[in-house]
Amino acid sequence: MNAREERGLVIAATCKLARNADGTWRVPSQTKRSEVVYYIVNLESKACTCPDCKENGVVCKHFYAASIVHKRDVLPDGTMIEQKTFQFTEKKVYRQDWPKYNIAQATEKRRIQVLLNDLCRNLPDRERPKGRSGPKPHLVRDAIFSMCFKVYCGFSARRFGTDILEAHEKGYTTRPIPGMKVTAFFEDPYFTPILKELIAFSARPLRSVERRFAIDSSGFGSSRFEKWYDYKYGVTRERAVWVKAHISTGVNTNVVTAVRILDKDSGDSPEFIPLAHETSKGFIIDEMSADKAYGSLENFEAIAKMGGQAYIAFKSNTTGAVGGQFEKAFHYFSFNQEEYMAKYHMRSNVESTFSMVKAKFGDSVLSRTDTAMVNEVLCKFLCHNLCCLVMEQEVLGIAPVFWKDEPVEGDTRDVLPMIR
């Protein structure tokens, strides 16, 4: 729908159009408010007496308005229905606080390094095999920092060398790291569970504002291709290798609370409970929404045991006969469909999260091995969480504190598990 069609729709909804005896229409002018001026529209010849149609030779908004009213109010026998009432749906607008947004974006790269350094500073070092000689390996904190910072910058290993050297000069790494060495870090499976823990850990400063979550999955492409034999046509074909990420995200700040990266052909529904369980470790779950692929009795029961309510779409042939929380949710949907769907549609925020990650850090990975591709995708989500924290520092005034230097006895919510 172009701009003239949209304005024609507004005219048809807000103004009274009259039909002449010869079948033409009188459409009131929208510019000359001081006097009543009408333009004559001929639907058959698509002609109008307005200047836009005469001078530019285009189909004007008055023609679209007359066409809409003709379809709406004129019966096949020529009888015209008089429209007396109109119903409008208010368009919901989400306004951006542009001054705070500008500050967050202008200072993001500097603040990301500060947050990432603070997040990694207490990571334990990996044990070195006894009797092994040679130079000491890079610290885990240095490896994680350089991996995530490379993904954030989006440069190749060679071009990234300048950024990581500047980070060392600022004290964010304990020693200089060559840019090409960072690519070797992505190949190490030792860092995969650490990155997963850091993603969940980096979201916890926002636990006071996130109690509603959404779950879904999406893929990240790669430059790798694999061959497969098409038995139907008897030919060998190629298809791209991609990484499938299952995530749980908060609907208010779009922060990612849990990530699972499995086989690209893995189902969605079996990942619902593990994602919800990981989220419940650091957040209180009031609501959890997901699409039809996650609709099962086990998923509804799991969220209920966590003290929340699952809002999952139902298929057209659903009856609710399986009982339990699934049946309760189905009856809730049947008798309060508008309210239920309003809560379910919060699920669209997980699509926004994937869109944010892919728009900022790319919808594909540069790595070529399975381990490196998984680690690169995890770094994308970790960088996304830190970007969310920078934004919420401005909008909500939240100070992200990852580590307690003097932890209270018995309180381990902010203490990252020692990963070995």
C-alpha positions in Angstrom: 0.0 0.0 0.0 1.6 3.3 -1.1 1.2 6.7 0.4 -1.8 7.7 -1.7 -3.7 4.5 -0.9 -3.1 5.1 2.8 -4.4 8.7 2.6 -7.4 7.4 0.5 -8.1 4.9 3.3 -8.2 7.7 5.9 -10.5 9.8 3.7 -12.9 6.9 3.3 -12.9 6.2 7.0 -13.3 9.8 8.2 -15.2 11.8 5.5 -18.6 11.5 3.9 -18.5 10.8 0.2 -21.6 11.4 -2.0 -22.5 9.5 -5.1 -23.8 11.5 -8.1 -26.6 10.4 -10.4 -24.2 9.6 -13.2 -22.2 7.2 -11.0 -19.3 9.6 -10.2 -18.3 10.4 -6.7 -17.9 13.7 -4.8 -14.8 13.6 -2.5 -14.2 16.5 -0.1 -10.8 18.2 -0.3 -8.4 17.7 2.6 -6.3 20.9 2.1 -9.0 23.6 1.7 -10.5 23.5 5.2 -11.9 27.1 5.1 -14.5 26.2 2.4 -16.2 23.1 1.3 -14.6 21.9 -1.9 -15.4 18.7 -3.7 -13.5 16.8 -6.4 -15.3 14.7 -8.9 -14.0 11.1 -9.3 -14.9 8.8 -12.2 -14.1 5.2 -11.2 -14.4 3.8 -14.7 -11.8 6.2 -16.3 -9.8 6.6 -13.1 -10.0 10.3 -13.5 -10.3 13.1 -10.8 -10.7 16.8 -11.0 -8.0 17.4 -8.3 -4.6 19.0 -9.3 -2.6 15.9 -8.4 -4.5 13.9 -11.0 -4.6 16.6 -13.7 -1.0 17.9 -13.4 0.9 14.7 -12.5 -1.3 12.2 -14.3 -1.3 9.7 -11.3 -4.1 7.8 -9.5 -4.8 10.2 -6.6 -6.0 9.6 -3.1 -9.5 10.7 -3.9 -9.8 7.8 -6.4 -8.7 5.3 -3.8 -11.1 6.8 -1.3 -14.0 6.6 -3.7 -13.1 3.0 -4.6 -13.1 1.9 -1.0 -16.5 3.5 -0.3 -17.9 2.0 -3.5 -16.9 -1.5 -2.5 -18.1 -1.0 1.1 -21.4 0.9 0.7 -22.8 0.1 -2.8 -24.7 -3.1 -3.3 -24.7 -5.0 -6.6 -28.2 -3.6 -7.5 -26.9 0.0 -7.1 -28.4 0.6 -3.6 -26.1 2.7 -1.4 -25.7 1.9 2.3 -25.4 5.0 4.6 -22.5 4.6 6.9 -23.1 6.4 10.2 -20.5 4.9 12.6 -16.8 4.1 12.3 -14.5 2.1 14.5 -10.8 3.0 14.7 -8.0 0.9 16.2 -5.3 3.0 17.9 -1.9 2.3 16.6 0.5 1.5 19.5 3.7 3.4 19.3 6.9 2.5 21.2 8.8 5.8 21.6 12.6 5.8 21.9 14.4 8.0 24.4 16.7 9.4 21.8 19.1 11.4 24.1 19.8 8.3 26.2 20.0 6.1 23.2 22.5 8.4 21.6 24.7 8.4 24.7 24.6 4.6 24.9 25.5 4.1 21.3 28.2 6.8 21.3 30.0 5.3 24.3 29.2 1.6 23.7 32.5 0.3 22.5 34.4 1.8 25.4 31.9 0.6 28.0 31.7 -2.8 26.4 35.4 -3.3 27.1 35.0 -2.3 30.7 32.0 -4.6 31.3 33.7 -7.5 29.4 36.9 -7.1 31.5 35.0 -7.0 34.7 32.9 -10.1 33.7 36.1 -12.1 32.8 38.4 -11.0 35.6 37.6 -13.8 38.1 37.5 -16.7 35.6 39.7 -19.6 36.9 42.7 -20.6 34.9 42.9 -24.0 33.3 45.2 -26.6 34.8 48.4 -27.2 32.9 49.6 -30.8 32.5 52.5 -31.6 34.7 55.9 -31.8 33.0 54.8 -29.7 30.1 57.5 -27.3 29.0 57.4 -24.2 26.8 55.7 -20.8 27.2 52.8 -20.5 29.5 49.4 -20.6 27.7 47.2 -17.5 27.6 44.9 -17.0 30.6 41.3 -18.0 30.2 40.2 -14.4 31.0 42.4 -13.1 28.2 41.1 -15.7 25.7 37.4 -15.0 26.5 37.9 -11.3 26.4 39.7 -11.4 23.0 37.2 -13.8 21.5 34.2 -11.6 22.4 35.9 -8.4 21.6 36.8 -9.7 18.1 33.1 -10.7 17.5 32.0 -7.2 18.7 34.5 -5.4 16.4 33.6 -7.6 13.4 37.1 -7.4 11.9 39.3 -10.1 10.4 42.1 -11.5 12.7 44.7 -9.3 11.1 42.7 -6.1 11.3 41.6 -6.9 14.8 45.3 -6.9 16.0 45.2 -3.1 16.5 42.1 -3.2 18.7 43.3 -6.1 20.9 46.7 -4.3 21.3 44.9 -1.1 22.5 42.9 -3.2 24.9 46.1 -4.6 26.4 47.5 -1.1 26.8 44.4 -0.2 28.7 44.9 -3.1 31.0 42.1 -5.4 29.8 44.5 -8.3 29.0 47.5 -9.4 31.0 49.8 -9.6 28.0 49.6 -8.8 24.3 47.7 -11.3 22.1 48.3 -11.6 18.4 45.3 -11.2 16.3 45.8 -14.5 14.6 46.0 -16.3 18.0 42.4 -15.3 18.7 41.2 -17.5 15.9 42.9 -20.5 17.7 40.9 -19.7 20.8 37.6 -20.3 18.9 38.8 -23.8 18.0 39.2 -24.8 21.7 36.1 -26.7 23.1 37.2 -25.8 26.6 35.7 -22.3 26.3 32.3 -23.5 25.1 30.8 -24.2 28.6 32.4 -21.0 30.0 30.8 -18.9 27.3 27.4 -20.4 28.1 27.8 -19.7 31.8 28.9 -16.1 31.0 25.8 -15.5 28.9 23.5 -16.4 31.7 25.7 -14.6 34.2 25.8 -11.4 32.2 22.0 -11.2 32.1 21.5 -11.4 35.9 22.0 -7.6 36.6 18.6 -7.2 34.9 16.8 -9.8 37.0 14.9 -7.1 38.8 13.1 -5.9 35.6 12.7 -9.3 33.8 10.0 -11.7 34.9 8.5 -12.5 31.5 10.4 -14.5 28.9 10.1 -16.0 25.4 11.8 -19.0 23.8 12.6 -19.8 20.2 15.3 -20.9 17.8 17.1 -19.6 14.8 20.0 -20.4 12.5 23.3 -18.8 11.7 24.8 -19.5 8.3 28.4 -20.3 7.4 30.8 -20.6 4.5 30.9 -24.4 4.7 29.0 -26.7 2.4 28.3 -30.4 2.7 27.4 -32.9 0.0 24.3 -35.1 0.2 22.9 -37.7 -2.2 19.4 -37.0 -3.5 17.9 -40.5 -4.0 14.8 -39.2 -5.7 16.7 -37.7 -8.6 19.9 -39.7 -8.3 22.2 -36.7 -8.1 24.7 -35.3 -5.5 23.8 -31.9 -4.1 25.4 -29.4 -1.8 23.8 -27.5 1.1 25.2 -24.9 3.5 26.2 -25.9 7.0 24.6 -23.7 9.6 24.4 -23.4 13.4 21.0 -23.6 15.2 20.7 -21.7 18.4 17.9 -22.1 21.0 17.6 -19.2 23.4 15.4 -17.8 26.2 15.1 -14.0 26.2 13.5 -11.4 28.4 10.7 -9.5 26.8 11.5 -6.1 28.3 15.2 -5.7 27.6 15.7 -8.5 25.1 18.6 -9.8 27.2 19.4 -13.5 26.6 19.1 -15.6 29.7 20.0 -19.1 28.4 21.4 -20.6 25.2 21.6 -24.1 23.9 23.4 -24.9 20.6 22.8 -28.4 19.4 22.6 -30.2 16.1 20.9 -28.2 13.3 18.2 -30.8 13.0 17.4 -30.9 16.7 13.8 -30.3 17.6 12.5 -27.2 19.4 10.2 -28.6 22.0 12.7 -30.8 23.8 14.8 -27.6 24.5 12.0 -25.7 26.2 12.5 -27.2 29.7 16.3 -27.0 29.7 16.1 -23.3 28.7 13.5 -22.5 31.2 15.5 -24.4 33.9 18.6 -22.4 33.2 16.6 -19.1 33.2 15.0 -20.0 36.6 18.5 -20.2 38.2 18.9 -16.4 38.0 15.4 -15.1 37.4 11.8 -15.4 38.7 9.6 -16.7 35.9 6.1 -15.3 35.9 5.3 -15.9 32.2 7.0 -17.9 29.4 5.7 -17.7 25.9 6.5 -19.8 22.8 5.0 -20.8 19.5 3.1 -23.9 18.5 6.2 -26.0 18.2 6.6 -26.0 22.0 3.0 -27.0 22.8 3.2 -30.1 25.0 1.9 -31.1 28.4 5.5 -31.5 29.8 6.3 -27.9 28.9 3.2 -26.4 30.6 3.8 -28.5 33.7 7.4 -27.5 33.9 6.6 -23.8 34.0 3.9 -24.3 36.5 6.3 -26.1 38.8 8.6 -23.0 38.5 5.7 -20.8 39.7 4.9 -19.3 36.3 2.4 -19.6 33.5 3.2 -20.8 30.0 1.6 -19.0 27.1 2.0 -21.3 24.1 -0.1 -21.2 20.9 -2.4 -24.1 20.3 -2.8 -26.0 17.1 -6.2 -25.9 15.3 -7.0 -29.5 16.3 -6.2 -29.1 20.0 -8.8 -30.4 22.4 -7.1 -30.2 25.8 -8.0 -33.8 26.6 -4.5 -34.6 27.9 -5.4 -32.9 31.1 -3.1 -31.1 33.6 -1.8 -27.6 33.1 -2.3 -28.1 29.3 -6.0 -28.5 29.8 -6.2 -25.5 32.1 -4.3 -23.3 29.7 -6.5 -24.5 26.8 -9.7 -23.6 28.7 -8.1 -20.2 29.6 -7.5 -19.7 25.9 -11.0 -20.8 24.9 -12.8 -18.4 27.3 -10.3 -15.5 27.3 -8.8 -15.8 23.9 -8.0 -12.1 23.5 -6.3 -11.9 26.9 -4.4 -15.1 26.3 -3.2 -14.1 22.8 -2.1 -10.7 24.1 0.3 -12.5 26.5 1.3 -15.1 23.9 2.3 -12.3 21.4 5.0 -11.2 23.8 6.8 -14.1 22.0 7.6 -11.7 19.2 10.3 -10.2 21.4 12.5 -13.3 20.9 12.3 -12.6 17.1 13.4 -9.1 17.9 16.4 -10.5 19.9 17.5 -12.6 17.0 17.1 -9.6 14.7 19.2 -7.4 17.0 22.0 -10.0 17.2 22.1 -10.7 13.5 21.8 -7.0 12.4 24.7 -6.0 14.7 27.0 -9.0 14.7 26.1 -10.7 11.4 23.7 -13.5 10.5 26.5 -15.9 9.7 29.8 -17.1 11.2 33.3 -16.7 9.8 34.6 -19.9 11.5 34.8 -23.2 9.6 35.0 -25.9 12.2 32.0 -27.1 14.3 33.5 -26.0 17.7 34.6 -22.6 16.4 31.2 -21.9 14.9 29.5 -22.7 18.2 31.9 -20.5 20.2 31.5 -17.7 17.7 27.7 -17.8 18.0 28.0 -17.8 21.8 30.2 -14.8 21.6 27.5 -13.0 19.6 25.0 -13.5 22.3 27.4 -12.5 25.1 28.2 -9.3 23.2 24.5 -8.7 22.7 23.9 -9.0 26.5 26.6 -6.5 27.2 25.1 -4.1 24.7 21.7 -4.5 26.5 23.4 -3.7 29.8 24.9 -0.5 28.4 21.5 0.6 27.1 19.8 -0.2 30.4 22.5 1.7 32.3 21.2 4.8 30.6 17.5 4.0 30.5 16.9 2.4 33.9 20.0 3.6 35.7 21.1 0.0 36.5 24.7 -0.5 37.6 25.8 -4.0 36.4 27.8 -5.7 39.1 28.9 -9.2 38.1 31.2 -10.2 41.1 30.8 -9.6 44.8 34.2 -8.8 46.2 32.8 -9.4 49.7 30.0 -12.0 49.2 27.4 -12.3 51.9 27.5 -15.7 53.6 25.0 -18.1 52.0 24.3 -15.8 49.0 25.8 -17.3 45.8 23.5 -15.7 43.2 26.3 -13.5 41.8 29.1 -16.0 42.0 30.0 -17.7 38.8 30.6 -21.5 39.2 34.2 -22.6 38.9 34.3 -24.3 35.5 37.0 -26.9 35.0 
